[in-house]
Amino acid sequence: MDSTTSPQVISACIAGEEAAIERLIFQYQGGVYRLALSVLDDPAEANEATQETFISALASLEKYQERASFKAWLYTIALNISRNRLRKRKTIAHLNIALQALFRVQVQKTPSPEDTIIQNEKDAALWQALNKLGDKHRLPIVLRYFHELSATEIAEILNINEGTVHSRLHTGRERLRIELEKQPGFTGE
């Protein structure tokens, strides 16, 4: 046991004597704070960790075994509390990074009013161009790109060969490209 921390002081602290508690805190507060600060590198959080250390130590003071150094026992509590706070801080930091990334993705997915107008104009131009195609080429394109069906599924639906589906998709895309290039200001972006 530390020579400066007598069993009588510890017994008085367990009994709830305020003077003994104040003396114990005063004696170790600076060292506990410096330890917490060295782990946390944040004065405000180190101060909170110091307070939490003394609250925890006083609550479990009856479990203190006198054969161990009181200072070592107290510093172990301080170190554990500081490490837990550091882990929580890192977890919160990772969570914040994840949330910020998610927020950026959501912001990117939410177009501006100008982008919405531009996209609506492009969609209208695309539908106009599609409607200029005959059913033979329009239906495979609509089924493939708007309903995300495979060439095999399109072949079944239209009752044609799969090779014919590929051919009609190719021809339909070429005709769409030519038709869209006629549109003023339309870029396929």
FIDORO-283277 format. One record per residue: x, y, z of N, C-alpha, C, O, CB in turn. Coordinates in steps of 0.05 Angstrom, whole numbers, plus 5000, padded with zeros to 4 digits. Glycine has a CB too. Layout:
XYZXYZXYZXYZXYZ/...
//
This chain:
501749775000500050005000501850255000504050245011498150005024/500850464987502350714987502650815016500750795032500950934970/504950925021505451025049503651265055503051315078508351105052/502851415034501251645039498251585040496651755049501751855018/497451345032494651265033494451045054494850815048493651175005/493651125077493550935099490850775099488950875087493851075126/490850545111488350385113486150555127483750515121488850125128/486950735145484950895159483551085139481151135141486351045182/485151205121483951385101482051235083479851335077486151525084/482750995075481050835058478550755073476350765062482550585047/478850675098476550595114474650835118472250815117477450495142/475851075122474251315125472751385099470451475100476051555134/474051335076472751385051470451195047468351265037474751365027/470850935054468750735052466450815070464050775063469750455060/467050935093464951015112463551275102461451345114466151065140/464551395082463351635071464151895083462752095081460451605073/466351905097467352145109468352335087470252275073469552085130/467052565085467752755064470552855065471852885044465852985065/471652905088474353005090476352805080478352875066475053075120/475952555085477752345076477552315045479552275032477152075089/475152325035474652305006476052544992477452504971471652304999/475752785003476953024991480052994992481353064972476153275006/481152895013484052865016485052654996487152704983484752775044/483552434992484352234973484252344944486152304929482451984975/482152474938481952594911484152804906485452794885479152724907/484552974925486553184923489353064919490953164903486653364948/489852844932492452714931493052594903495252604894492652494952/490952474890491452324865490252464840490752374818490252054868/488852674844487452804821489352884799488752834776485953044831/491553014805493453104785494652874769494752894744495753254798/495452654782496552424768494552284750495152214728497752234788/492052254761489952124745489252294721488952184699487352084763/489152554725488552734702490752714681490152694657488253024712/493252724689495452704670495452444655495952434630498152744684/494752224669494551964655492351964635492651884612494051744676/489952064643487752084624488352264601487652194578485252184639/489652484606490352664584492352544565492152584541491552924596/494252384575496152254558494852044539495851994517498352114575/492651924548491251734532489251874513489151804489489751534550/487752064523485652184508486452434492485152494471483452264527/488552564500489452804486487253014482487153154462490652724459/485553034502483453234502482953324531481953164547480753124489/483653564538483353654566480553624578480253534601484253944569/478553694563475853674573475053384578473853314599473753804554/475753214560475052924563476752804585475852624599475452774536/479252884587480952784609479852864636479952714655483852894606/478753104638477453194663475053014669474752944692476653494660/473452954649471152784653472052504662470852374679469452764628/474152404649475152134655476252134684476051934698477452054635/477452354692478552374720476252354740476352204759480152634724/474152504734471752494752470552214752469852114774469652704743/470352094729469151824727470951624742469951434754468851744697/473551664741475351484755474851494785474651284797478351564749/474651734796474251754825471451654833471151534854474552044834/469551694817466851594823466951284823465851164841464751694802/468151174803468350884801470050764824469350564836469550804774/472350894830474050804851472650814878472850624894476650964852/471351034883469951054909467650854911467150754933468851344913/466350794889464150604890465150314894463750154906462550614863/467650264885468749994888471049984908472649794907469549884861/471250174925473450194944473549944963475649864972473250444960/471249834969471249594986472649364973473549174987468349524993/472749354946474049134932477149174931478548984923472949114904/478049404938480949454938482349264957481549234980481549744945/484449134946485948944963488549094972490149184955486648684947/488949104997491049265009493849165001495849315005490849265038/494148924991496848834985497848964959500248954953496848524982/496049074943496849214918497149514925495849614943494749174895/498649654909499049934912496350074906495150024885501350044894/495550254923493050404918493250564892491450584876492350584942/495550684889496050854866495850684840494550764821498850984867/497050444840496850264817493950184812493150174789498650014821/492550124833489750044831488050274819486450234801488549954858/488450514829487050754819487750814790486050874774487650994837/490350794784491250844756490250634737489750704713494350864755/489850394746488650184729485850264722485050234699488749904743/484350354741481550444736481650674716480050684697480150534763/483450874721483651104704484351024675483151124656485651304714/486250844673487050744646484750604632484350654608489450564649/483350434646481050294634478850484625477750464603479850084653/478250684641476250874635477151044610475551094592475651064659/479651124610480651284588480651114562479951224541483551374594/481450864564481450694540478550654529478150664505482650424546/476650614548473850584539472850834525471550824505472150524564/473551064537472751324524474051354496472751444478473551564542/476551264494477951284468476651094448476251174425480951204472/475850854456474450674438471850784430471050774406474050394452/470350904449467751024442468151254422466551284404466351124467/470251414427470751644410471351544381470351654362473151804420/472951324379473651224353471151104340470751134315475851004355/469550964355467050854344465251074334464051054313465550684365/465051294350463351514342464551644317463051724299463151724365/467151674316468451794292467951624268467351734246471451824297/468151354270467551184247464651204239463951214216468250894254/462851224259460051254253459551514239458051524220458351234279/460751734248460451994236461451984207460152104189461952204251/463751854202464751834175462851684157462251764135467551704175/461751464168459851304153457351464147456251454125459151044168/456351614167453951774163454451994143452752064127452951884190/456852124145457452334126457652224097456652354078460052474133/458851984095458951864068456151794058455551844035460651604069/454451694075451751634068450251884061448751894041450251484091/450652094076449352354071450252464044448552554028449952554093/452852444038453852534012452552373989451752483969456952504010/452252113993451051943973448152033969447152053946451151643980/446752083991443952163989443752443976441952483960442652174017/445652613982445652883970446052853940444752983924447753063982/447852673932448352633904445952503890445452553867450852453900/444452343905442152213893439752403891437952353875441351973909/439852623906437752813905438553043886440153213893437052923933/437553033861438353233842437253513848435253543861437553143814/438653703838437753983841435354023823434853863805440054183835/433854233827431554293809432454313780431054233762430054543818/434754443776435754473748436354203736435654153713438254653748/437654033752438253763742435753603736435653453716440053603762/433753633752431153503748429953593722428953423706429253553771/429953853716428853953692430353853668429153763648428854263692/432953853670434653753648434053453643433753373620437653793654/433953303665433353013662430652963650430252783634433652873689/428653123658425953103647425853153617424553023602423953283662/427453363609427553423581428953203565428053133543429153693576/431053083577432352863564430452623562430352483541434852783579/428952563583427052343583424952383562424252203547425752313610/423952633560421852693539422952653511421652543494420852983543/425452743507426752713480427152423474426752333452429452863480/427952263494428351973490425651843483425551673465429551853516/423551913497420951783491419951873464418651713450418851863513/420452113456419652203429421152043408419951953388420152503425/423752003413425351853394424451563393424351433372428351873401/423851453417422851173419420251133404419850933390422551083448/418451333406415851313393416051333363414251253348414051523403/418351433353418751443324419651173313419551133289420851663317/420551003330421350733322418850563318416850613331423350603342/419050373301416850183298416849983322418849963336416950033271/414549853325414349653347416649443346417549353367411649513346/417449373322419449173318422049243334423349063345420049133288/422749493335425249573348424649703376426249693394426749773331/422349843378421649973403421149773426422249813448419250153399/419649563421418949373442421449233454421649223479417049163431/423249133438425649013451427249213468428149143490427548903430/427449463459428849673475427349723501428649743522429249933459/424749763500423249823524423449583543423849623567420249873517/423149343533423249113551426049073563426348993586422548853536/428149133548430849093558431649313577432649263599432849083535/431349563570432449783585430549913606431450023625433349993567/427949883602426149993621425049783640424249843663423850133607/424949533630423949323647426049123655425648933670421649173633/428549173646430949023653430648723649431448563666431649073682/429448643627429148363620431548273603432748423589426448313604/432148013606434347903590433447853561431047853555435347643603/435447803544434747753516433047493514431247483497437347723499/433647303530432047053530429147103537427347003525433246843550/428747273558425947333566424547493545422147453540426047493593/425947683532424747843510423947653487421847693475426648063501/425747463481425147283459422647123465421047073447427547083455/422347033490419846883497417447063495415346973484420146783526/417547313505415247493505414447563476412047553470415947753521/416447623459415747703432415547473413414947503389417847903422/416147233423415946983407417847003382417046953359413146933398/420347083387422447103366424946963377425146903401422947393358/426846923359429446803367431047003384430747243381431046713342/432746893401434447073417436347233400436947463406436046903438/437347113378439147253360437647493347438847703343440147063338/435147453342433547673330433247903350433248133343430847573321/432947833376432748033397435248203397435148453398432247903425/437648073397440148223397440348403372441248633374442548023397/439548303349439648453325437848703326438648923319438948283301/435448663336433548883338434349083359433949323356430748773345/435548993381436649173401438849353389438949593393437649023426/440649223374442849373362441749583342442549813343444749173347/439949493324438849673304437249893318437350123310437049523284/435649823338434050023352435750233366435150463366432249883373/437950143379439850333392441050523371441250763377442050183407/441850423348442950593328440950803318441651033315443950423304/438550713314436450893304435751103326435251333320433850743297/435751023351435351213373437551413374437051653377435151063400/440051323371442351513372442051723350442451953355444951353369/441451633326441151813303438852013308439152253303440551663277/436651913319434352083324434952283347434152513345431951913332/436352193367437052373390439052583382439052803393438052213413/440852523363442852713354441552943340442653163338444852583336/439052903330437553113317436453313337435753543330435352993300/436253223362435053393383437153613391439453553395434353223408/436253873391438154083399438954053428437254023446436954363394/441554063433442654063461442553793475443153773498441154253477/441753583460441653323474444353183471445353143450439353143461/445453133495447852963496447052723512445652743532450353123509/447952493504447052243516448052203544447851973554447952023500/448952403558449952383586447852313605448352283629451452633595/
//
